[in-house]
Amino acid sequence: MVFKNNVSTGITENQIKDLKVLIVDDDVTSLDLLNYTVQKFNKEILTAQNGIEALETYYKNTDIDLVLMDIRMPLMDGYEATRQIRQLDSKVVKQPLHLQEIRILQ
């Protein structure tokens, strides 16, 4: 069992390793870092660099299990992309998408 805050989630380790993940971020460094971080938890990683690409990717891959979405991106921000994904797929409303804002200090 996988535990979060000492509470069983009912999710097995094998289920976590079988996730199909969409990572959306316009910053290539952040995209690479997230890709590296989640690679052990998935069967497939898909990437997009803005909200429009995220929607196009989601339309072609409606079996995505997890979306990691940047909130500030060109063309279409993460809030709007998330709203449109939820309109496309009603089951997503019951499962939150992870919106992220990552700043890498240089």
C-alpha positions in Angstrom: 0.0 0.0 0.0 1.0 3.6 -0.6 0.6 5.9 2.4 0.1 9.6 2.5 0.3 11.3 5.9 0.2 7.8 7.5 -3.2 7.1 5.9 -3.6 4.2 3.4 -4.7 5.5 -0.1 -5.8 2.1 -1.3 -3.4 2.4 -4.2 -0.8 -0.3 -4.8 2.8 0.4 -5.9 2.1 -1.3 -9.3 -0.8 1.1 -9.9 1.5 4.1 -9.4 4.0 2.6 -11.8 1.4 2.2 -14.5 0.4 5.9 -14.6 0.2 7.8 -17.9 1.4 11.4 -17.1 1.0 14.6 -19.0 3.5 17.3 -18.0 2.8 20.8 -19.2 5.3 23.6 -18.8 6.8 26.3 -21.1 10.1 26.3 -19.3 12.3 23.5 -20.7 14.4 23.1 -17.6 11.3 22.7 -15.4 9.8 20.2 -18.0 13.0 18.2 -17.9 13.2 18.2 -14.1 9.5 17.1 -13.8 10.1 14.4 -16.4 13.1 13.1 -14.5 11.2 13.2 -11.2 8.1 11.3 -12.3 9.8 8.8 -14.7 9.8 6.1 -12.0 6.1 6.5 -11.4 4.7 5.9 -14.9 4.3 3.8 -17.9 4.4 6.8 -20.2 5.2 10.5 -20.0 3.7 13.0 -22.5 4.8 16.6 -22.6 3.4 20.0 -23.8 4.8 23.5 -23.6 1.6 25.5 -23.5 -2.1 25.1 -22.8 -3.0 24.6 -26.5 -0.5 21.8 -26.8 -1.8 20.3 -23.6 -5.4 20.2 -25.0 -4.2 18.7 -28.3 -2.3 16.0 -26.4 -5.2 15.3 -24.1 -7.6 15.0 -27.1 -5.4 12.3 -28.5 -4.7 10.6 -25.2 -7.9 10.6 -23.1 -6.5 7.8 -20.9 -4.1 10.1 -19.1 -4.0 9.4 -15.4 -2.2 12.5 -14.1 -1.7 16.1 -15.4 1.0 18.3 -14.0 0.1 21.8 -15.3 2.1 25.0 -15.1 -0.2 28.0 -14.4 1.7 30.7 -16.3 2.3 29.9 -20.0 2.0 31.7 -23.3 -0.9 31.2 -25.7 -3.1 29.6 -23.1 -2.5 29.5 -19.3 -2.9 26.4 -17.1 -6.2 27.6 -15.6 -7.9 27.8 -19.0 -6.3 24.6 -20.2 -7.5 22.8 -17.1 -11.0 24.3 -17.5 -11.2 23.0 -21.0 -9.9 19.6 -20.2 -12.6 19.3 -17.5 -15.3 20.3 -20.0 -14.0 17.7 -22.4 -13.9 14.9 -19.9 -16.4 15.0 -17.0 -14.6 12.4 -14.9 -11.7 14.8 -14.5 -13.9 17.0 -12.4 -13.8 14.3 -9.7 -10.0 14.0 -9.8 -8.0 17.2 -9.3 -5.3 18.2 -11.7 -2.1 19.4 -10.2 -1.4 23.1 -11.1 2.1 24.2 -10.5 4.2 27.3 -10.4 7.9 26.5 -10.3 10.5 29.2 -10.2 14.1 28.1 -10.6 16.5 30.5 -9.0 19.6 31.3 -11.0 
